[in-house]
Amino acid sequence: MKKEKLYGILFYIFTAEGIGALSALIAGNFSDFFLKYEKPPLLPPGWLFPVVWTALYAIMGYSAYLISRADAPKDVKKNALTVYWLQLAVFNFLWSILFFRFELLWVGFIDILLLLVSACVMTVMFGRILPKAGWLNIPYIIWVAFATYLNLATAIIN
């Protein structure tokens, strides 16, 4: 593997992981949150969240790298990557902070709805450029949809 390719892959993966880690760091202690609030049905064990998110950030970063290197018009790639950065660096980044740190359950719900929509748009845009890059984000869509349910259920029961 060429150094340039490896550096590109690592840039996208580490950037996605870094945004997720910074959000989690600012959001604070997740386990204390559910000591304070009623837990929604189907809430997985706490250890599962960092494992799943770490994998999803890596996959998402790799798919963005694939788009950056795809054989497609520059403006098409730029638009797709703009949606990628928007959903990652704005909606994804803010959600944990809004929901866990500030305990704004309904504001968090609006944010995660925007995250879900923008992640779906990103996935479709990626898929039109390079189907593999779109398919790689299906687990992310499923997980964000599940997190949307957990956010809504937590807001309703509390």
N, C-alpha and C positions, 0 to 999 in steps of 0.2 A: 504494500500500500504506500502510495506516495505521501510524503510529509504534508504537502498542501491539502490533500484529501483528509488525512488524519486530523490535522489542525482544524479544518472546517467542521468535521463531525464533532470533535471535542468542543469547539466553540459553541455550537448549537445545543449540544447536550448539557454542557456545564452552565450555559446561560439559563436554560430552562430549569435545571436543578437549583441554581443559585437563586432565581426568582422565587421558587417554591420554598427554599430553605429560609430566605429572608422573611417571607410572609409568615412562615411558621414561627420564626424567632420573635417577630413583632407581635404576633397573635398571643403568644404566651402559652401557659400550661393548659393543654386541652383536657387532661383528665379531671382537673378541678371543675371544669364547666359542667360536666354531667353529674357531679356530686350536688350541684346547686339546682339543676333543672331536671324535670322528668325526662326519662329516656324514651325516644320513640320506638315503636315496634320495629324489629329487624335491624336494630343498631348492632353492627359487628363489634368484636372486641377492639379496644383501642390500639393494640399493637399492629393491627392490620392496616390502618390508615397510612402511616409513614412508608410501609413496605409497598403498598399499591401506588401511592403518589410518586415515590422514587422511580418505580418502573415506568409509570405513565409519563413523567417528565422526560425520561430518557428516550422513550419511543417518540414522543411528540417532538423533541429536539432533533432526533434523527430524521423524522419525516420532513421537518422544515429544512434541514440540510439538503435532503433529496430535491426539494422544490427549488432551493437556491441554485442547484447544479443542473436542473432539468433543462431539456432542450425545448424551450417555450419562449414566446416573446417576453422581453424584459418587463413590459408594463403589466402583463398577466401575472408573472411571478411576483412583481412588486406588490400588486393588489392582494394577492393571496398571502404574502408574507406580512403585509400590513395588518390584515385580519388576524393572522397568527399572533403577532406582537400585541395587538389590542386585547385579544382574549386572554393571553398569558400575563402580560405586564400590567394590565389594568383590572379586568374582571376577576381573573384567577387570583392575582396578588391580593386584591382587596377583600375577597370573600372571607378568608379566615380571620382577618383583622376585624372586619365588621361584625362577624358572627360570634367569634370566641372572645376577642379582646374587649370590644365595646358592647357586646351582648345585644346588638341591634338585630334581633331575629328577623323582623319583617324587612328591614333594609337589606340584610344579608340575603333574604329570599329574592328580592328584586335583583340584586347583584348576581346571584347564581342563575337566575332566569336569563339575564343578559349574557352570562358566561355560557350557558347551554346553547342559546341561539347562536352566539358568535362562534362557538366551537363547531356547531353543525355547519354553519356557513363556511368556516375554514376547511372542514373536512370535505365538503362538496367541491370547493375551489381547488383543494389539493388533488382530489380525485380526478378532476377534469384535466389537470396538468399531467399528473402521473398517478394512475390508479393505485399503485402500491402505497404511495404516500397518503392517499385517502383512507385506504383500508387499515393502515397502521393506527389510525386515530379512532376507530370504532370502539375499542375498549375504553378510551378516554370519554367518549360520548356516553357510553353505558354507565361509567362510574360517576360522571357529573350528573347524569339523570338520577342516579340513585342518591347522590348527595343532595340533589334538589328535593327529592322526596323527604330525606332525613331533615333537611332545613325546614320544610313546610310542616312536617309532622311535629317537630320540636316547637315551632312557633304556635301551632294550634293548641297543643296540649299544655303549653305554659302561658 
